[in-house]
């Protein structure tokens, strides 16, 4: 089965076509600056050879048509058997992987207010793909799916229980495909079964989350009801007392739409630093003496350490910590700063291994560290593709 996995942003579209017989990537590409007359189109073939061009790509419909034209023109021009989407929020009914249908799209629309950055673009893309590929089955792999095993003691908020029962207000957890991949990959790297393994998975990037994984199952997440929660993100708010929002709305006379815009696009590391949403820019500013940039980094590191320590307590100990995502994979200084004060848990980082440039999964702790520390290059696409195959096979 050949599965297309599109990954959408507000002005970008990345994709992979995978042959699930052997789980081989047949083709991949990305289209950036959608909405521009000079959108950048980059494609790679099965051998990894890249080609880059520019084109007028006015909207996501044109980007999807460009994607399909690329896939139908190469050596991999066989029919697409299924499309798998890394969906974000469908509420309490859609915590898993499901065939895309009208009811699913309506549920996603109902939760646009909760996932304003992600849901609209995926709803639009699903509708376009259903139109241009009407006979191809499509599956939405919702990010909370991996977190359905979080027990109620970690998921239920101190609110009127009727809100939980009627509206599904609870801790959902997100980045499920990434944390699921890490939960499977770390035992492979350590040569031990997932059963009995107490792992903290740190997905750090433009959007960041920490997940407690015990026996291969999610038992807690830094993310809560929405993707605007937990840790500080690049431009999205993290943990925040809800009464602070009510207070600011009253003082600044802000509407729900206005405060949502601020919390989703002008907060997080960008809001603290005033420099950028990109950690690389913030780190550069910090080295030049910018105190707010340095504060943003300190807050990020502190939040990661706090969650690691808290989740270790919740699981009754800790066997491994994995760093993934753009920051987790590439920022040796963030990894070093996080691990620096974790000796009380038995974490001993190997400085040379941590600094060593690499692009592969690896162990970066010392041999006598009682907690293994790893860098894992997460692969959300293969999880989405596997789930797509599972769901499609189940309905045939």
C-alpha positions, 0 to 999 in steps of 0.5 A: 500500500502506498500512503501519502502523508501531508504535513500542513502549516499556514503557509507550507506543505510538506509531504512523503509518499511511502510504500508500506511494503518495506516502509520505503520513502518513494518521494518527498517534498515541501512547498514553502511561502504558499500564497506567494508568486515566488513559492519555493518548491523542493522535491526529493526522489527515492535516492535523495536527489533534490530539485528546487524551483519557484512557482506561483502558489496562491493557496493550499489548493494550488499547493496540493495540485502541485504535489500531486503533479510531482507524484504522478510524473516520476518513477513512483507514479503509481496510484496513491492508495491512501492519504494519512493526516496528522490531525490535532483536535477532534474532541473526546469522540476522536482520540485515535485514528479514524476514516475522514468523513463528514462527521469527523470534519464537523467535530474538528470544526467544533474544536477550531477555537481550541486549535485555531492554528492547526484545525482550520488548515487541516480541515481545508486540506482534507476537504480539498484532498477528498475532492481531488482524490474522491476514490482514495480512502483518507485517515485522520491520525489524531495527536491525542490518540497515543494519550488515551492511556493517561489515567483520570487522576492525571487527566481530569481538571478541578472544574465542575465535572459536568464540563468534563462529561458534557464538553470533554474538557480534560487533558488530551495530550498532543504530539502523539505520533512523535511520542509514540515513535519515541516510545517504540524507538527507545527500547530498540536503542537500549536493547530492552523491552518497553515493559518496565521502562520508565521514559520521559520523552521531550519533543522540543521545537516550534511546539514543545511537549513532555510525555511520561511513558511507562511500559510503552504507554503514555501516562501523562503529558505537559499538554492539556486541553489545547495545544496552547498549554504546558511548556512555552512554545515558539510563539504560543503560550504555555502554562498560564493561570486562566484568571490572568487571561480574564484579567487582561481581557478586562483591562485591555478590553480584548475580545475572545478572537483578539486574546486567542490571536495573542496567545497563539502567535505573540506569546511563548519564547517570542513573547518573552524574548521580544526577539524571535520565535526561533531559538537559534535567533534567541540564543544569538541575542542572548550571547550578545547580552540581551537579558530577555533572550537569556530569560526565555532560554532559562524558562525553557530549560527550567520547564523541561527539568520541572516536567522531567522531575515531576514525571519521574516522581509520578512513575516512581523512578526514571530509566531514560530521557529522550530528546527529539524535535528540532530543538531536542535533536539539534541544540546540544546546549539545551540538552546540556543545560537540562541534564546539568542539575539532574544528577539526583536522578542519576543522569550523567551526560557524556559531554563529548557525545552530546556535542558531537555533530550527528544526524542519527539516533544515539545514546549521549549519556555516560556508561555508568549513568543510571538514566539513559539519555538519548537523541531520537530523530522522531518520525511522525510520518511513519506512525501516521502511515502505519495507523492509516494502513491499520485503519484502512485494513480494518474496514476492508 
